[in-house]
């Protein structure tokens, strides 16, 4: 099921205000059930389950949710990642905990503004290492994300 590519467009002035003013807080414990319901209903993988260490974020504007994302522990063995980094098996064993995986990214149905995913990603990455250190007590050296190219362009 190949998605058709939409022509690129610039945000309208109203959409640009949303992009400029949106914030990206961590999901509060009382919001996790709502977060999970959105992923289970609207994300193509239909799952909100996170493995190991994780964080959840939501893009908000004027109190409304625009997009959701979760970060979690990386896959244990990923040949291309390990080759790209240049790790030996021993280095991978010692350093894999320094990698975090963008396990879910969901733009809510009524919020498909140009550049929203990119802006969301920028704001999350600006705080991810600090948040991860605070919550999980160790640093982040690499954030990875994967895109199903048959479903998405991967341009965020």
Wavefront OBJ file of the C-alpha trace (Angstrom):
o trace
v 0.000 0.000 0.000
v 2.070 2.910 -1.283
v 0.986 6.352 -0.137
v 0.850 8.958 -2.849
v 3.257 11.825 -2.369
v 1.560 15.093 -1.553
v 2.994 18.236 -3.077
v 5.078 20.184 -0.596
v 3.581 23.412 0.647
v 4.549 26.109 3.095
v 2.577 26.600 6.302
v -0.132 29.221 6.182
v 0.401 32.178 8.531
v -2.032 30.584 10.994
v -0.215 27.234 10.858
v 3.119 29.007 11.335
v 1.820 30.529 14.563
v 1.050 27.017 15.821
v 4.522 25.784 14.845
v 6.204 28.777 16.496
v 4.201 28.529 19.709
v 3.890 24.779 20.210
v 5.529 23.179 23.205
v 6.757 19.647 23.825
v 6.297 18.483 27.403
v 6.766 14.958 28.663
v 3.515 13.060 29.030
v 2.371 13.167 32.651
v 1.473 9.869 34.369
v -2.239 10.724 34.313
v -2.050 11.247 30.513
v -0.471 7.878 29.634
v -3.800 6.097 29.081
v -4.924 8.852 26.664
v -1.557 8.733 24.897
v -1.800 4.948 24.531
v -5.385 5.099 23.235
v -4.324 7.494 20.461
v -1.472 5.212 19.390
v -3.589 2.065 19.512
v -6.344 3.700 17.479
v -4.412 5.884 15.023
v -0.802 4.681 14.617
v -0.307 2.186 11.807
v 1.390 -0.300 14.178
v -1.677 -0.205 16.503
v 0.479 -0.639 19.606
v 1.594 1.672 22.391
v 3.758 -0.877 24.192
v 7.239 0.363 25.033
v 10.227 -1.844 25.823
v 12.731 -1.098 28.563
v 13.681 2.481 29.356
v 11.393 4.993 27.663
v 10.007 8.522 27.540
v 6.796 9.898 26.026
v 6.299 13.388 24.590
v 3.325 15.291 23.224
v 3.340 18.356 20.990
v 0.810 20.853 22.322
v -0.608 24.203 21.328
v -3.046 26.143 23.475
v -3.645 23.028 25.574
v -4.517 20.785 22.625
v -2.516 17.780 21.500
v -1.057 17.887 17.986
v 1.330 14.925 17.900
v 2.717 12.123 20.075
v 6.079 10.420 20.250
v 7.815 7.845 22.362
v 11.473 7.005 22.751
v 12.675 3.678 24.075
v 15.561 1.283 24.336
v 17.067 0.338 20.958
v 16.998 -3.007 19.191
v 19.727 -5.245 20.598
v 21.165 -6.214 17.224
v 20.968 -3.966 14.208
v 23.730 -4.766 11.738
v 23.464 -1.550 9.715
v 23.477 0.671 12.817
v 26.429 -1.144 14.319
v 28.336 -0.968 11.034
v 27.520 2.746 10.629
v 28.843 3.490 14.121
v 31.807 1.158 13.643
v 31.347 -0.745 16.885
v 33.059 -3.990 17.655
v 30.787 -6.547 19.339
v 32.323 -5.639 22.708
v 31.809 -1.905 22.127
v 28.191 -2.536 21.156
v 27.659 -4.537 24.342
v 29.128 -1.735 26.469
v 27.533 1.229 24.686
v 24.132 0.132 23.413
v 22.431 1.739 26.411
v 23.599 5.117 25.049
v 21.270 4.707 22.042
v 17.564 5.609 22.146
v 15.013 4.690 19.505
v 12.096 6.830 18.343
v 9.653 3.961 18.730
v 6.497 5.882 17.783
v 5.664 9.173 16.093
v 2.051 10.093 15.428
v 0.655 13.296 14.009
v -2.974 13.445 15.109
v -5.502 13.327 12.244
v -6.637 16.961 12.310
v -3.116 18.333 12.778
v -1.285 17.655 9.518
v 0.467 21.010 9.198
v 3.522 21.386 6.982
v 6.728 20.975 9.018
v 4.926 19.842 12.177
v 6.786 16.525 12.396
v 10.147 18.224 11.805
v 9.439 20.918 14.383
v 8.251 18.300 16.892
v 11.386 16.237 16.320
v 13.634 19.305 16.714
v 12.020 20.275 20.011
v 12.188 16.717 21.379
v 15.818 16.262 20.380
v 16.633 19.557 22.060
v 15.626 18.110 25.423
v 15.873 14.323 25.025
v 19.414 13.853 26.387
v 18.744 15.978 29.466
v 15.406 14.246 30.155
v 16.908 10.792 29.643
v 19.766 11.590 32.035
v 17.293 12.856 34.649
v 14.948 9.862 34.382
v 17.307 6.971 33.566
v 20.550 8.289 35.097
v 22.739 7.806 32.046
v 23.551 9.846 28.938
v 22.362 9.511 25.367
v 24.910 9.477 22.558
v 22.660 8.605 19.607
v 18.959 8.917 18.805
v 17.723 6.680 16.001
v 14.489 6.550 14.069
v 13.154 4.322 11.309
v 10.559 4.982 8.630
v 8.542 2.525 6.569
v 9.329 3.945 3.129
v 6.283 2.236 1.631
v 4.034 4.283 3.897
v 5.935 7.521 4.501
v 8.409 9.776 2.737
v 10.662 10.089 5.776
v 11.108 13.818 5.282
v 10.522 14.949 8.883
l 1 2 3 4 5 6 7 8 9 10 11 12 13 14 15 16 17 18 19 20 21 22 23 24 25 26 27 28 29 30 31 32 33 34 35 36 37 38 39 40 41 42 43 44 45 46 47 48 49 50 51 52 53 54 55 56 57 58 59 60 61 62 63 64 65 66 67 68 69 70 71 72 73 74 75 76 77 78 79 80 81 82 83 84 85 86 87 88 89 90 91 92 93 94 95 96 97 98 99 100 101 102 103 104 105 106 107 108 109 110 111 112 113 114 115 116 117 118 119 120 121 122 123 124 125 126 127 128 129 130 131 132 133 134 135 136 137 138 139 140 141 142 143 144 145 146 147 148 149 150 151 152 153 154 155 156
